[in-house]
């Protein structure tokens, strides 16, 4: 999956699996902020909650890019998200799901003096990526 998304022009990022503990009020906390998993002995107080979504990490990368005057981004992340223990998890303390997150922002074409179009990415670009396939190897 990573190779196909790289071939489509996206860059892979790897973000923290931990969130700031005050993130419970954020939209990615879901309907039940009490369902967030807080670490008993975190390495840092700032990062003491396991992520229930890939969205906060991708937004953090977009914010860093924007602060460095790089508003055009085509990013993806493949990573685990965490939710409370389920019966099928056995002896594992939390439930893990492997997810894909994609973030597109800025202009559709690269910024350059010779680029004529100034169209911005939109939901249709993301839908196009969902249906895009790389050429299979022989």
Phi and psi in degrees as GROMACS dihedral restraints (atoms count N, CA, C in turn):
[ dihedral_restraints ]
;  ai    aj    ak    al  type     phi  dphi    fc
    3     4     5     6     1   -61.6    20    10
    4     5     6     7     1   -42.5    20    10
    6     7     8     9     1   -62.5    20    10
    7     8     9    10     1   -41.5    20    10
    9    10    11    12     1   -64.9    20    10
   10    11    12    13     1   -41.9    20    10
   12    13    14    15     1   -70.0    20    10
   13    14    15    16     1   -36.9    20    10
   15    16    17    18     1   -61.9    20    10
   16    17    18    19     1   -42.0    20    10
   18    19    20    21     1   -64.7    20    10
   19    20    21    22     1   -27.1    20    10
   21    22    23    24     1   -81.8    20    10
   22    23    24    25     1    -1.4    20    10
   24    25    26    27     1    99.5    20    10
   25    26    27    28     1    10.5    20    10
   27    28    29    30     1   -96.0    20    10
   28    29    30    31     1   152.1    20    10
   30    31    32    33     1  -105.8    20    10
   31    32    33    34     1   135.6    20    10
   33    34    35    36     1   -83.7    20    10
   34    35    36    37     1   138.9    20    10
   36    37    38    39     1  -127.1    20    10
   37    38    39    40     1   153.4    20    10
   39    40    41    42     1  -124.1    20    10
   40    41    42    43     1   118.3    20    10
   42    43    44    45     1  -113.4    20    10
   43    44    45    46     1   173.2    20    10
   45    46    47    48     1   -62.4    20    10
   46    47    48    49     1   145.2    20    10
   48    49    50    51     1   -87.3    20    10
   49    50    51    52     1     0.6    20    10
   51    52    53    54     1  -116.1    20    10
   52    53    54    55     1   143.4    20    10
   54    55    56    57     1  -111.3    20    10
   55    56    57    58     1   164.1    20    10
   57    58    59    60     1   -68.3    20    10
   58    59    60    61     1   136.1    20    10
   60    61    62    63     1   -60.4    20    10
   61    62    63    64     1   -24.8    20    10
   63    64    65    66     1   -78.7    20    10
   64    65    66    67     1     5.3    20    10
   66    67    68    69     1   -77.7    20    10
   67    68    69    70     1     2.7    20    10
   69    70    71    72     1   -63.4    20    10
   70    71    72    73     1   -25.1    20    10
   72    73    74    75     1   -84.5    20    10
   73    74    75    76     1    -5.9    20    10
   75    76    77    78     1   -74.4    20    10
   76    77    78    79     1   157.1    20    10
   78    79    80    81     1   -60.2    20    10
   79    80    81    82     1   -29.5    20    10
   81    82    83    84     1   -77.9    20    10
   82    83    84    85     1    -4.0    20    10
   84    85    86    87     1   -72.2    20    10
   85    86    87    88     1   -14.6    20    10
   87    88    89    90     1    83.8    20    10
   88    89    90    91     1  -169.3    20    10
   90    91    92    93     1   -73.7    20    10
   91    92    93    94     1   -24.5    20    10
   93    94    95    96     1  -123.3    20    10
   94    95    96    97     1    89.3    20    10
   96    97    98    99     1   -59.4    20    10
   97    98    99   100     1   -22.4    20    10
   99   100   101   102     1   -69.7    20    10
  100   101   102   103     1   -15.4    20    10
  102   103   104   105     1   -79.1    20    10
  103   104   105   106     1    -2.6    20    10
  105   106   107   108     1   -70.9    20    10
  106   107   108   109     1   146.5    20    10
  108   109   110   111     1   -99.3    20    10
  109   110   111   112     1   114.6    20    10
  111   112   113   114     1   -97.4    20    10
  112   113   114   115     1   133.0    20    10
  114   115   116   117     1   -72.9    20    10
  115   116   117   118     1   141.2    20    10
  117   118   119   120     1   -75.5    20    10
  118   119   120   121     1   -34.3    20    10
  120   121   122   123     1  -134.6    20    10
  121   122   123   124     1    72.6    20    10
  123   124   125   126     1   -72.3    20    10
  124   125   126   127     1   152.2    20    10
  126   127   128   129     1   -70.0    20    10
  127   128   129   130     1   -25.7    20    10
  129   130   131   132     1  -144.2    20    10
  130   131   132   133     1   137.6    20    10
  132   133   134   135     1   -63.4    20    10
  133   134   135   136     1   -32.5    20    10
  135   136   137   138     1   -64.3    20    10
  136   137   138   139     1   -30.6    20    10
  138   139   140   141     1  -122.6    20    10
  139   140   141   142     1    82.9    20    10
  141   142   143   144     1  -124.3    20    10
  142   143   144   145     1     7.7    20    10
  144   145   146   147     1  -124.5    20    10
  145   146   147   148     1   132.0    20    10
  147   148   149   150     1   -71.8    20    10
  148   149   150   151     1   140.3    20    10
  150   151   152   153     1   -72.6    20    10
  151   152   153   154     1   132.7    20    10
  153   154   155   156     1   -91.4    20    10
  154   155   156   157     1    -3.4    20    10
  156   157   158   159     1  -155.2    20    10
  157   158   159   160     1   158.2    20    10
  159   160   161   162     1   -84.7    20    10
  160   161   162   163     1   -12.1    20    10
  162   163   164   165     1   -57.1    20    10
  163   164   165   166     1   -47.4    20    10
  165   166   167   168     1   -60.5    20    10
  166   167   168   169     1   -39.8    20    10
  168   169   170   171     1   -65.7    20    10
  169   170   171   172     1   -42.7    20    10
  171   172   173   174     1   -65.1    20    10
  172   173   174   175     1   -39.3    20    10
  174   175   176   177     1   -64.8    20    10
  175   176   177   178     1   -36.0    20    10
  177   178   179   180     1   -64.3    20    10
  178   179   180   181     1   -42.3    20    10
  180   181   182   183     1   -65.0    20    10
  181   182   183   184     1   -42.3    20    10
  183   184   185   186     1   -61.4    20    10
  184   185   186   187     1   -39.9    20    10
  186   187   188   189     1   -65.3    20    10
  187   188   189   190     1   -41.0    20    10
  189   190   191   192     1   -63.7    20    10
  190   191   192   193     1   -45.1    20    10
  192   193   194   195     1   -59.9    20    10
  193   194   195   196     1   -44.6    20    10
  195   196   197   198     1   -63.9    20    10
  196   197   198   199     1   -38.4    20    10
  198   199   200   201     1   -68.2    20    10
  199   200   201   202     1   -18.6    20    10
  201   202   203   204     1  -103.4    20    10
  202   203   204   205     1    22.0    20    10
  204   205   206   207     1    60.0    20    10
  205   206   207   208     1    37.6    20    10
  207   208   209   210     1  -124.6    20    10
  208   209   210   211     1    74.0    20    10
  210   211   212   213     1   -75.5    20    10
  211   212   213   214     1   -16.3    20    10
  213   214   215   216     1   -91.6    20    10
  214   215   216   217     1   118.4    20    10
  216   217   218   219     1  -140.8    20    10
  217   218   219   220     1   142.3    20    10
  219   220   221   222     1  -134.2    20    10
  220   221   222   223     1    93.7    20    10
  222   223   224   225     1  -119.7    20    10
  223   224   225   226     1   156.5    20    10
  225   226   227   228     1  -148.9    20    10
  226   227   228   229     1   157.8    20    10
  228   229   230   231     1  -142.6    20    10
  229   230   231   232     1   137.3    20    10
  231   232   233   234     1  -113.7    20    10
  232   233   234   235     1   119.4    20    10
  234   235   236   237     1  -163.7    20    10
  235   236   237   238     1   170.5    20    10
  237   238   239   240     1   -84.4    20    10
  238   239   240   241     1   143.2    20    10
  240   241   242   243     1  -118.8    20    10
  241   242   243   244     1   157.0    20    10
  243   244   245   246     1  -124.5    20    10
  244   245   246   247     1   142.8    20    10
  246   247   248   249     1  -140.5    20    10
  247   248   249   250     1   168.4    20    10
  249   250   251   252     1   -57.2    20    10
  250   251   252   253     1   156.2    20    10
  252   253   254   255     1   -53.8    20    10
  253   254   255   256     1   137.5    20    10
  255   256   257   258     1  -118.4    20    10
  256   257   258   259     1   158.2    20    10
  258   259   260   261     1   -56.4    20    10
  259   260   261   262     1   -35.1    20    10
  261   262   263   264     1   -73.8    20    10
  262   263   264   265     1    -6.2    20    10
  264   265   266   267     1   -79.1    20    10
  265   266   267   268     1   -11.1    20    10
  267   268   269   270     1    64.8    20    10
  268   269   270   271     1  -124.8    20    10
  270   271   272   273     1   -91.7    20    10
  271   272   273   274     1     3.8    20    10
  273   274   275   276     1   -73.4    20    10
  274   275   276   277     1   140.7    20    10
  276   277   278   279     1   -73.9    20    10
  277   278   279   280     1   -19.4    20    10
  279   280   281   282     1  -145.2    20    10
  280   281   282   283     1   161.4    20    10
  282   283   284   285     1   -89.6    20    10
  283   284   285   286     1   133.9    20    10
  285   286   287   288     1  -118.8    20    10
  286   287   288   289     1   137.3    20    10
  288   289   290   291     1  -127.5    20    10
  289   290   291   292     1   135.9    20    10
  291   292   293   294     1   -84.0    20    10
  292   293   294   295     1   127.1    20    10
  294   295   296   297     1  -130.8    20    10
  295   296   297   298     1   162.0    20    10
  297   298   299   300     1  -117.3    20    10
  298   299   300   301     1   131.4    20    10
  300   301   302   303     1  -122.7    20    10
  301   302   303   304     1   139.1    20    10
  303   304   305   306     1  -128.6    20    10
  304   305   306   307     1   137.8    20    10
  306   307   308   309     1  -133.5    20    10
  307   308   309   310     1   125.9    20    10
  309   310   311   312     1  -124.5    20    10
  310   311   312   313     1   133.8    20    10
  312   313   314   315     1  -152.3    20    10
  313   314   315   316     1   156.4    20    10
  315   316   317   318     1    91.8    20    10
  316   317   318   319     1  -149.6    20    10
  318   319   320   321     1   -84.5    20    10
  319   320   321   322     1   149.8    20    10
  321   322   323   324     1   -69.1    20    10
  322   323   324   325     1   -42.2    20    10
  324   325   326   327     1  -103.9    20    10
  325   326   327   328     1   154.5    20    10
  327   328   329   330     1   -59.7    20    10
  328   329   330   331     1   148.1    20    10
  330   331   332   333     1   -75.9    20    10
  331   332   333   334     1   124.8    20    10
  333   334   335   336     1  -161.9    20    10
  334   335   336   337     1   157.9    20    10
  336   337   338   339     1   -66.0    20    10
  337   338   339   340     1   -24.7    20    10
  339   340   341   342     1   -92.7    20    10
  340   341   342   343     1    -2.1    20    10
  342   343   344   345     1   -80.6    20    10
  343   344   345   346     1   123.9    20    10
  345   346   347   348     1   -84.1    20    10
  346   347   348   349     1   -41.1    20    10
  348   349   350   351     1   -79.9    20    10
  349   350   351   352     1   140.6    20    10
  351   352   353   354     1  -121.0    20    10
  352   353   354   355     1    29.5    20    10
  354   355   356   357     1   -69.7    20    10
  355   356   357   358     1   141.2    20    10
  357   358   359   360     1   -96.0    20    10
  358   359   360   361     1   152.1    20    10
  360   361   362   363     1   -65.3    20    10
  361   362   363   364     1   152.1    20    10
  363   364   365   366     1  -145.2    20    10
  364   365   366   367     1  -171.8    20    10
  366   367   368   369     1   -62.6    20    10
  367   368   369   370     1   -28.1    20    10
  369   370   371   372     1   -68.3    20    10
  370   371   372   373     1   -31.2    20    10
  372   373   374   375     1   -65.5    20    10
  373   374   375   376     1   -41.5    20    10
  375   376   377   378     1   -65.7    20    10
  376   377   378   379     1   -40.9    20    10
  378   379   380   381     1   -64.4    20    10
  379   380   381   382     1   -36.7    20    10
  381   382   383   384     1   -64.0    20    10
  382   383   384   385     1   -37.8    20    10
  384   385   386   387     1   -65.8    20    10
  385   386   387   388     1   -35.2    20    10
  387   388   389   390     1   -65.3    20    10
  388   389   390   391     1   -29.3    20    10
  390   391   392   393     1   -99.3    20    10
  391   392   393   394     1    -4.1    20    10
  393   394   395   396     1   -77.2    20    10
  394   395   396   397     1   139.9    20    10
  396   397   398   399     1  -130.9    20    10
  397   398   399   400     1   141.9    20    10
  399   400   401   402     1   -78.2    20    10
  400   401   402   403     1   158.6    20    10
  402   403   404   405     1   -67.8    20    10
  403   404   405   406     1   126.6    20    10
  405   406   407   408     1   -66.5    20    10
  406   407   408   409     1   146.4    20    10
  408   409   410   411     1   -79.0    20    10
  409   410   411   412     1   145.2    20    10
